[in-house]
Amino acid sequence: VLLCTMLTLPANAAGFALPESVSVTAASAYFVNLDTGIVVYEKNADQRRSVASLTKLMTALLLVENVQDLDGTVWLAESSLFVPPITNSDSSTSDIRPREEVTARSVLYGMLLPSGNEAAAIAAYHLGNGNLENFYAMMNARAKELGCNDTNFTNPHGLIGMDGGNYSTAHDLYLIANACWQNETFRTVATTTTFEMPATNKHAAPYLIQTS
């Protein structure tokens, strides 16, 4: 398990130490006071690890940075995206179906609330102009811009691990998460627990998704 935490502590919290009652069991951790920028605790923060669904942070960041009209942008959920490991029984989804026409806003909420893997793939496909490899290049270029030196993305959802070249560190994930948090749209979605997905060509009526 990898832990990346951003703490909003009082400005006089420099030198903050974790209470003795707090035990950090994560293999890697990075705690930052956002008011001062001071790193208050770290553990194996630069050790490369598989990051699973935290990969979606970068996918979501690229979505909110590149799509101006979230409701007016409608994407087709290409059937070719619905393959393993996305269709595996243990894969989390937001119930977006093959050939469904969904707004970018629905894709964003579907990716972040129930951690929908198919939503992340849909975003990657369209932001990459129909080429997933293009999107992976976008992910890695943005990571470099943010100062991530030990990060590499080879998929948009995290279902592929280190053996497939998808990895990051607690420190690098802090940089990505902080960039996400600076975006007002991302903050709105990240602090929402439920969202009503509107009716589409595949869903006759709106349906509710929620945090997993």
Backbone as CSV, one residue per row, in Angstrom:
resi,resn,N_x,N_y,N_z,CA_x,CA_y,CA_z,C_x,C_y,C_z
1,VAL,0.854,-1.180,0.000,0.000,0.000,0.000,0.887,1.227,0.000
2,LEU,0.522,2.196,-0.822,1.287,3.426,-0.897,0.416,4.552,-0.408
3,LEU,0.963,5.417,0.445,0.187,6.494,1.030,0.766,7.831,0.626
4,CYS,-0.067,8.704,0.099,0.332,10.065,-0.234,-0.704,10.976,0.388
5,THR,-0.307,11.808,1.361,-1.258,12.624,2.090,-0.863,14.084,2.061
6,MET,-1.856,14.960,1.870,-1.632,16.386,1.949,-2.370,16.894,3.173
7,LEU,-1.662,17.482,4.110,-2.263,17.946,5.345,-2.435,19.454,5.338
8,THR,-3.612,19.920,5.722,-3.815,21.337,5.933,-3.741,21.580,7.432
9,LEU,-2.568,21.994,7.897,-2.316,22.206,9.308,-2.071,23.683,9.564
10,PRO,-2.165,24.146,10.792,-1.867,25.537,11.103,-0.477,25.914,10.631
11,ALA,-0.296,27.181,10.278,0.988,27.633,9.745,2.114,27.451,10.748
12,ASN,1.787,27.354,12.033,2.824,27.175,13.035,3.122,25.704,13.285
13,ALA,2.697,24.854,12.335,2.865,23.415,12.535,4.212,22.903,12.060
14,ALA,5.139,23.826,11.734,6.472,23.394,11.322,7.068,22.521,12.420
15,GLY,7.662,21.411,12.007,8.232,20.504,12.982,7.214,19.540,13.559
16,PHE,6.033,19.516,12.968,4.979,18.618,13.415,5.474,17.175,13.391
17,ALA,5.219,16.457,14.452,5.603,15.048,14.526,4.352,14.205,14.717
18,LEU,4.338,13.050,14.106,3.183,12.172,14.260,3.062,11.732,15.721
19,PRO,1.866,11.739,16.268,1.670,11.272,17.649,2.116,9.821,17.784
20,GLU,2.552,9.461,18.969,3.011,8.085,19.202,1.906,7.071,18.932
21,SER,0.651,7.518,19.065,-0.470,6.607,18.852,-0.744,6.339,17.381
22,VAL,-0.108,7.137,16.503,-0.325,6.973,15.067,0.727,6.039,14.496
23,SER,0.284,4.995,13.855,1.188,4.025,13.251,0.992,4.029,11.731
24,VAL,2.034,4.351,10.999,1.971,4.356,9.538,2.414,2.987,9.048
25,THR,1.461,2.193,8.591,1.770,0.831,8.154,2.025,0.746,6.650
26,ALA,1.750,1.856,5.926,1.993,1.859,4.481,3.479,1.683,4.204
27,ALA,3.790,1.021,3.107,5.191,0.804,2.745,5.878,2.112,2.389
28,SER,5.124,3.073,1.858,5.656,4.386,1.524,4.657,5.443,1.962
29,ALA,5.168,6.579,2.411,4.285,7.655,2.862,4.959,9.001,2.661
30,TYR,4.124,10.038,2.489,4.650,11.396,2.307,3.595,12.376,2.795
31,PHE,3.848,13.021,3.923,2.918,13.966,4.519,3.461,15.382,4.324
32,VAL,2.626,16.273,3.803,3.045,17.643,3.538,2.060,18.620,4.168
33,ASN,2.580,19.635,4.853,1.766,20.732,5.356,1.547,21.697,4.196
34,LEU,0.321,21.782,3.688,0.050,22.616,2.526,0.170,24.100,2.833
35,ASP,0.048,24.485,4.090,0.178,25.899,4.442,1.624,26.374,4.369
36,THR,2.551,25.501,4.721,3.956,25.896,4.775,4.814,25.245,3.701
37,GLY,4.301,24.173,3.090,5.099,23.426,2.124,6.130,22.525,2.779
38,ILE,6.067,22.427,4.094,7.047,21.617,4.824,6.628,20.147,4.811
39,VAL,7.581,19.291,4.509,7.355,17.848,4.588,7.442,17.464,6.063
40,VAL,6.342,17.005,6.613,6.311,16.717,8.049,6.592,15.250,8.375
41,TYR,6.483,14.399,7.370,6.801,12.991,7.603,6.969,12.313,6.256
42,GLU,7.961,11.461,6.141,8.098,10.657,4.929,8.714,9.312,5.257
43,LYS,8.371,8.361,4.431,8.859,6.992,4.602,8.964,6.354,3.219
44,ASN,10.168,6.029,2.804,10.402,5.416,1.484,9.683,6.202,0.385
45,ALA,9.740,7.529,0.476,8.940,8.381,-0.407,9.386,8.341,-1.860
46,ASP,10.623,7.938,-2.116,11.126,7.900,-3.495,11.267,6.474,-4.021
47,GLN,10.660,5.538,-3.335,10.723,4.136,-3.762,9.608,3.857,-4.769
48,ARG,9.980,3.382,-5.929,8.996,3.110,-6.984,8.094,1.948,-6.587
49,ARG,6.792,2.150,-6.785,5.821,1.124,-6.429,4.672,1.116,-7.433
50,SER,3.981,-0.006,-7.493,2.738,-0.073,-8.260,1.716,0.806,-7.550
51,VAL,0.961,1.611,-8.312,0.083,2.601,-7.672,-1.404,2.361,-7.911
52,ALA,-1.737,1.282,-8.605,-3.140,0.894,-8.786,-3.994,2.083,-9.233
53,SER,-5.159,2.260,-8.597,-6.110,3.268,-9.072,-5.675,4.707,-8.841
54,LEU,-4.594,4.930,-8.083,-4.064,6.288,-7.985,-3.586,6.784,-9.345
55,THR,-3.408,5.862,-10.285,-3.113,6.227,-11.671,-4.182,7.168,-12.219
56,LYS,-5.415,6.977,-11.766,-6.533,7.781,-12.273,-6.392,9.267,-11.931
57,LEU,-5.557,9.604,-10.945,-5.321,11.011,-10.652,-4.787,11.734,-11.886
58,MET,-3.820,11.134,-12.556,-3.253,11.767,-13.746,-4.256,11.783,-14.893
59,THR,-5.015,10.711,-15.058,-6.038,10.686,-16.106,-7.063,11.779,-15.869
60,ALA,-7.495,11.928,-14.622,-8.474,12.966,-14.290,-7.877,14.358,-14.471
61,LEU,-6.623,14.537,-14.085,-5.975,15.844,-14.245,-5.939,16.253,-15.706
62,LEU,-5.563,15.330,-16.575,-5.509,15.658,-18.005,-6.900,15.948,-18.555
63,LEU,-7.911,15.281,-18.029,-9.276,15.542,-18.478,-9.695,16.967,-18.110
64,VAL,-9.529,17.348,-16.851,-9.993,18.682,-16.436,-9.145,19.791,-17.036
65,GLU,-7.905,19.482,-17.398,-7.038,20.504,-17.995,-7.274,20.666,-19.492
66,ASN,-7.832,19.646,-20.136,-7.948,19.678,-21.600,-9.366,19.775,-22.131
67,VAL,-10.365,19.615,-21.273,-11.756,19.707,-21.721,-12.401,20.916,-21.050
68,GLN,-12.733,21.912,-21.839,-13.322,23.133,-21.303,-14.815,22.979,-21.016
69,ASP,-15.512,22.295,-21.914,-16.966,22.139,-21.785,-17.294,20.697,-21.422
70,LEU,-17.397,20.429,-20.129,-17.604,19.057,-19.680,-18.968,18.513,-20.050
71,ASP,-19.980,19.382,-20.135,-21.325,18.917,-20.465,-21.572,18.889,-21.969
72,GLY,-20.897,19.757,-22.693,-21.078,19.804,-24.141,-20.196,18.830,-24.898
73,THR,-19.220,18.261,-24.208,-18.326,17.279,-24.824,-18.903,15.891,-24.596
74,VAL,-19.304,15.233,-25.676,-19.919,13.906,-25.586,-19.003,12.890,-26.258
75,TRP,-18.692,11.832,-25.547,-17.791,10.798,-26.040,-18.528,9.478,-26.225
76,LEU,-18.165,8.760,-27.266,-18.692,7.423,-27.503,-17.794,6.408,-26.807
77,ALA,-18.389,5.547,-26.004,-17.640,4.488,-25.323,-17.362,3.372,-26.325
78,GLU,-16.210,3.430,-26.946,-15.852,2.473,-27.994,-15.883,1.040,-27.471
79,SER,-16.480,0.166,-28.241,-16.576,-1.241,-27.832,-15.212,-1.874,-27.632
80,SER,-14.213,-1.401,-28.391,-12.872,-1.985,-28.316,-12.214,-1.788,-26.959
81,LEU,-12.750,-0.857,-26.145,-12.177,-0.593,-24.828,-12.637,-1.604,-23.784
82,PHE,-13.720,-2.282,-24.065,-14.320,-3.191,-23.083,-13.745,-4.599,-23.221
83,VAL,-12.509,-4.716,-22.791,-11.767,-5.974,-22.847,-11.060,-6.166,-21.504
84,PRO,-10.589,-7.410,-21.207,-9.821,-7.597,-19.982,-8.588,-6.681,-19.982
85,PRO,-8.147,-6.173,-18.832,-8.673,-6.475,-17.497,-9.879,-5.622,-17.086
86,ILE,-10.316,-4.700,-17.949,-11.444,-3.837,-17.587,-12.709,-4.659,-17.346
87,THR,-12.919,-5.704,-18.125,-14.133,-6.503,-18.007,-14.018,-7.642,-17.000
88,ASN,-12.883,-7.756,-16.303,-12.746,-8.801,-15.289,-13.757,-8.590,-14.174
89,SER,-14.146,-9.663,-13.520,-15.194,-9.594,-12.507,-14.813,-8.718,-11.311
90,ASP,-13.522,-8.581,-11.036,-13.092,-7.775,-9.892,-12.738,-6.341,-10.280
91,SER,-13.024,-5.961,-11.508,-12.725,-4.613,-11.979,-13.865,-3.670,-11.621
92,SER,-13.563,-2.542,-10.991,-14.598,-1.573,-10.626,-15.024,-0.771,-11.863
93,THR,-16.327,-0.530,-11.979,-16.851,0.215,-13.121,-17.902,1.217,-12.653
94,SER,-18.296,2.094,-13.560,-19.375,3.049,-13.276,-20.597,2.751,-14.152
95,ASP,-20.643,1.538,-14.702,-21.768,1.063,-15.514,-21.943,1.826,-16.820
96,ILE,-20.859,2.374,-17.343,-20.901,2.898,-18.706,-20.796,1.701,-19.640
97,ARG,-21.635,1.658,-20.646,-21.740,0.464,-21.493,-21.151,0.692,-22.887
98,PRO,-20.765,-0.393,-23.552,-20.226,-0.253,-24.905,-21.185,0.512,-25.816
99,ARG,-20.630,1.438,-26.585,-21.365,2.275,-27.551,-22.287,3.285,-26.850
100,GLU,-22.080,3.512,-25.563,-22.874,4.527,-24.866,-22.278,5.904,-25.143
101,GLU,-23.149,6.881,-25.278,-22.723,8.258,-25.509,-22.803,9.001,-24.175
102,VAL,-21.636,9.388,-23.662,-21.568,9.976,-22.320,-20.820,11.307,-22.364
103,THR,-21.212,12.209,-21.480,-20.513,13.483,-21.407,-19.172,13.310,-20.693
104,ALA,-18.291,14.245,-20.935,-16.998,14.224,-20.253,-17.190,14.364,-18.745
105,ARG,-18.222,15.101,-18.319,-18.486,15.227,-16.890,-18.863,13.871,-16.289
106,SER,-19.701,13.113,-16.985,-20.077,11.788,-16.497,-18.857,10.880,-16.410
107,VAL,-17.982,10.982,-17.401,-16.768,10.169,-17.396,-15.892,10.540,-16.196
108,LEU,-15.774,11.833,-15.921,-14.956,12.290,-14.800,-15.502,11.778,-13.476
109,TYR,-16.799,11.943,-13.263,-17.404,11.444,-12.028,-17.329,9.918,-11.962
110,GLY,-17.553,9.261,-13.090,-17.495,7.806,-13.124,-16.110,7.270,-12.801
111,MET,-15.101,8.033,-13.184,-13.722,7.636,-12.914,-13.348,7.822,-11.451
112,LEU,-13.813,8.913,-10.844,-13.346,9.258,-9.507,-14.232,8.766,-8.362
113,LEU,-15.544,8.651,-8.574,-16.407,8.224,-7.463,-16.374,6.706,-7.260
114,PRO,-16.843,5.910,-8.224,-16.761,4.455,-8.035,-15.459,3.862,-8.580
115,SER,-14.513,4.751,-8.976,-13.230,4.318,-9.543,-13.436,3.479,-10.795
116,GLY,-14.300,3.983,-11.679,-14.640,3.246,-12.891,-13.475,3.108,-13.857
117,ASN,-13.038,1.885,-14.063,-11.913,1.644,-14.973,-12.295,1.905,-16.425
118,GLU,-13.539,1.589,-16.773,-13.953,1.847,-18.154,-14.044,3.344,-18.418
119,ALA,-14.402,4.131,-17.397,-14.460,5.586,-17.559,-13.069,6.143,-17.838
120,ALA,-12.072,5.649,-17.118,-10.697,6.095,-17.344,-10.236,5.748,-18.755
121,ALA,-10.599,4.566,-19.226,-10.207,4.153,-20.573,-10.878,5.014,-21.639
122,ILE,-12.128,5.378,-21.415,-12.849,6.237,-22.361,-12.186,7.609,-22.440
123,ALA,-11.844,8.157,-21.290,-11.163,9.453,-21.268,-9.836,9.370,-22.008
124,ALA,-9.078,8.318,-21.744,-7.774,8.153,-22.380,-7.900,8.044,-23.897
125,TYR,-8.870,7.282,-24.344,-9.061,7.073,-25.783,-9.347,8.395,-26.498
126,HIS,-10.233,9.189,-25.947,-10.630,10.418,-26.632,-9.617,11.541,-26.444
127,LEU,-9.010,11.653,-25.267,-7.983,12.676,-25.082,-6.746,12.367,-25.912
128,GLY,-6.529,11.087,-26.195,-5.415,10.675,-27.043,-5.766,10.624,-28.512
129,ASN,-6.910,11.219,-28.881,-7.364,11.249,-30.286,-7.463,9.854,-30.891
130,GLY,-8.023,8.940,-30.098,-8.252,7.589,-30.602,-7.053,6.680,-30.492
131,ASN,-6.000,7.130,-29.826,-4.786,6.323,-29.700,-4.339,6.328,-28.238
132,LEU,-4.454,5.182,-27.589,-4.111,5.101,-26.169,-2.637,5.396,-25.908
133,GLU,-1.771,5.004,-26.837,-0.346,5.274,-26.667,-0.081,6.780,-26.630
134,ASN,-0.833,7.532,-27.414,-0.713,8.988,-27.372,-1.051,9.514,-25.986
135,PHE,-2.080,8.932,-25.381,-2.483,9.390,-24.056,-1.425,9.045,-23.007
136,TYR,-0.829,7.872,-23.105,0.213,7.509,-22.149,1.378,8.493,-22.256
137,ALA,1.686,8.914,-23.479,2.747,9.911,-23.679,2.351,11.235,-23.023
138,MET,1.074,11.601,-23.128,0.583,12.812,-22.464,0.733,12.700,-20.947
139,MET,0.389,11.536,-20.408,0.504,11.318,-18.969,1.949,11.497,-18.498
140,ASN,2.873,10.896,-19.215,4.268,10.945,-18.802,4.875,12.331,-19.001
141,ALA,4.444,13.025,-20.050,4.936,14.388,-20.272,4.454,15.319,-19.160
142,ARG,3.185,15.169,-18.762,2.650,16.017,-17.683,3.331,15.687,-16.355
143,ALA,3.598,14.416,-16.125,4.304,14.029,-14.902,5.676,14.687,-14.848
144,LYS,6.386,14.711,-15.956,7.703,15.356,-16.008,7.581,16.843,-15.727
145,GLU,6.545,17.482,-16.296,6.333,18.912,-16.053,6.153,19.205,-14.568
146,LEU,5.546,18.272,-13.858,5.286,18.452,-12.437,6.493,18.113,-11.568
147,GLY,7.554,17.609,-12.203,8.757,17.269,-11.446,8.821,15.836,-10.979
148,CYS,7.986,14.981,-11.535,7.983,13.564,-11.166,9.135,12.856,-11.879
149,ASN,10.110,12.404,-11.113,11.290,11.771,-11.698,11.274,10.251,-11.612
150,ASP,10.322,9.718,-10.868,10.271,8.262,-10.693,8.885,7.728,-10.993
151,THR,8.295,8.240,-12.056,6.935,7.870,-12.438,6.898,7.479,-13.907
152,ASN,6.140,6.436,-14.195,5.915,6.046,-15.590,4.524,5.444,-15.699
153,PHE,3.780,5.904,-16.691,2.419,5.412,-16.886,2.326,4.634,-18.192
154,THR,1.680,3.472,-18.119,1.455,2.660,-19.311,-0.011,2.270,-19.451
155,ASN,-0.877,2.873,-18.620,-2.319,2.652,-18.722,-3.009,3.773,-17.949
156,PRO,-4.305,4.009,-18.201,-4.980,5.151,-17.594,-5.697,4.858,-16.289
157,HIS,-5.717,3.603,-15.844,-6.545,3.225,-14.696,-5.808,2.516,-13.575
158,GLY,-4.666,1.959,-13.842,-3.894,1.286,-12.804,-4.069,-0.211,-12.732
159,LEU,-4.824,-0.780,-13.655,-5.009,-2.236,-13.653,-3.747,-2.965,-14.099
160,ILE,-2.822,-2.249,-14.668,-1.511,-2.798,-15.025,-0.513,-2.276,-14.005
161,GLY,0.307,-3.156,-13.446,1.219,-2.777,-12.381,2.643,-2.567,-12.837
162,MET,3.578,-2.711,-11.892,4.990,-2.479,-12.190,5.522,-3.422,-13.253
163,ASP,4.983,-4.636,-13.278,5.443,-5.590,-14.284,5.103,-5.120,-15.690
164,GLY,4.141,-4.206,-15.780,3.783,-3.627,-17.073,4.305,-2.217,-17.245
165,GLY,5.179,-1.795,-16.337,5.811,-0.487,-16.474,5.019,0.670,-15.914
166,ASN,3.996,0.392,-15.108,3.181,1.471,-14.522,3.554,1.618,-13.049
167,TYR,4.181,2.740,-12.693,4.631,2.912,-11.318,4.796,4.390,-10.983
168,SER,4.899,4.657,-9.690,5.181,6.001,-9.204,5.731,5.885,-7.789
169,THR,5.856,7.012,-7.101,6.337,7.040,-5.725,5.399,7.906,-4.897
170,ALA,5.521,7.823,-3.578,4.698,8.665,-2.714,4.986,10.136,-2.972
171,HIS,6.255,10.480,-3.161,6.618,11.872,-3.434,6.007,12.364,-4.746
172,ASP,6.156,11.561,-5.797,5.625,11.970,-7.096,4.099,12.056,-7.070
173,LEU,3.469,11.150,-6.357,2.015,11.194,-6.273,1.532,12.427,-5.511
174,TYR,2.337,12.891,-4.572,2.001,14.160,-3.918,1.987,15.284,-4.950
175,LEU,2.984,15.326,-5.824,3.052,16.376,-6.844,1.833,16.325,-7.761
176,ILE,1.433,15.113,-8.138,0.268,14.955,-9.018,-1.013,15.322,-8.275
177,ALA,-1.146,14.815,-7.048,-2.348,15.097,-6.264,-2.478,16.584,-5.960
178,ASN,-1.363,17.240,-5.707,-1.396,18.668,-5.429,-1.850,19.453,-6.657
179,ALA,-1.378,19.053,-7.833,-1.814,19.703,-9.071,-3.311,19.492,-9.279
180,CYS,-3.790,18.291,-8.977,-5.224,18.015,-9.076,-6.006,18.931,-8.144
181,TRP,-5.520,19.066,-6.922,-6.247,19.824,-5.900,-6.301,21.315,-6.222
182,GLN,-5.369,21.806,-7.017,-5.388,23.217,-7.411,-6.481,23.495,-8.433
183,ASN,-7.042,22.459,-9.027,-8.078,22.609,-10.048,-9.456,22.588,-9.396
184,GLU,-10.235,23.651,-9.594,-11.533,23.779,-8.922,-12.493,22.658,-9.311
185,THR,-12.492,22.284,-10.582,-13.381,21.211,-11.030,-13.030,19.901,-10.339
186,PHE,-11.752,19.597,-10.266,-11.334,18.368,-9.591,-11.758,18.392,-8.127
187,ARG,-11.560,19.530,-7.456,-11.932,19.618,-6.041,-13.424,19.367,-5.843
188,THR,-14.231,19.890,-6.760,-15.676,19.689,-6.661,-16.025,18.211,-6.752
189,VAL,-15.433,17.535,-7.720,-15.716,16.108,-7.902,-15.181,15.298,-6.727
190,ALA,-13.966,15.603,-6.299,-13.318,14.828,-5.242,-14.017,14.971,-3.897
191,THR,-14.780,16.038,-3.718,-15.482,16.238,-2.448,-16.966,15.905,-2.566
192,THR,-17.336,15.221,-3.644,-18.711,14.774,-3.860,-18.792,13.275,-3.600
193,THR,-19.861,12.821,-2.976,-19.979,11.389,-2.680,-20.944,10.662,-3.609
194,THR,-21.895,11.396,-4.208,-22.832,10.772,-5.145,-23.025,11.683,-6.347
195,PHE,-23.380,11.091,-7.471,-23.618,11.851,-8.698,-24.664,11.119,-9.526
196,GLU,-25.615,11.861,-10.056,-26.646,11.267,-10.888,-26.220,11.314,-12.348
197,MET,-25.904,10.163,-12.879,-25.522,10.073,-14.292,-26.776,10.263,-15.138
198,PRO,-26.759,11.188,-16.086,-27.957,11.455,-16.883,-28.305,10.299,-17.821
199,ALA,-29.543,10.281,-18.258,-29.988,9.263,-19.219,-29.193,9.393,-20.514
200,THR,-28.974,8.266,-21.173,-28.207,8.245,-22.418,-28.894,7.306,-23.407
201,ASN,-28.214,7.032,-24.494,-28.742,6.091,-25.475,-28.740,4.651,-24.954
202,LYS,-28.053,4.407,-23.825,-27.991,3.067,-23.242,-28.677,2.976,-21.880
203,HIS,-28.900,4.112,-21.240,-29.609,4.159,-19.967,-30.863,5.019,-20.161
204,ALA,-32.014,4.388,-20.029,-33.266,5.101,-20.288,-33.566,6.156,-19.240
205,ALA,-33.035,5.990,-18.041,-33.272,6.942,-16.966,-31.968,7.229,-16.248
206,PRO,-31.886,8.378,-15.578,-30.680,8.691,-14.807,-30.411,7.610,-13.757
207,TYR,-29.155,7.412,-13.422,-28.826,6.442,-12.369,-27.735,7.018,-11.477
208,LEU,-27.728,6.591,-10.241,-26.840,7.144,-9.227,-25.563,6.335,-9.120
209,ILE,-24.442,7.051,-9.078,-23.169,6.409,-8.762,-22.660,7.044,-7.470
210,GLN,-21.803,6.331,-6.755,-21.309,6.857,-5.494,-19.899,6.365,-5.243
211,THR,-19.261,6.990,-4.262,-17.888,6.620,-3.944,-17.844,5.158,-3.531
212,SER,-16.794,4.489,-3.938,-16.661,3.061,-3.650,-16.079,2.827,-2.273
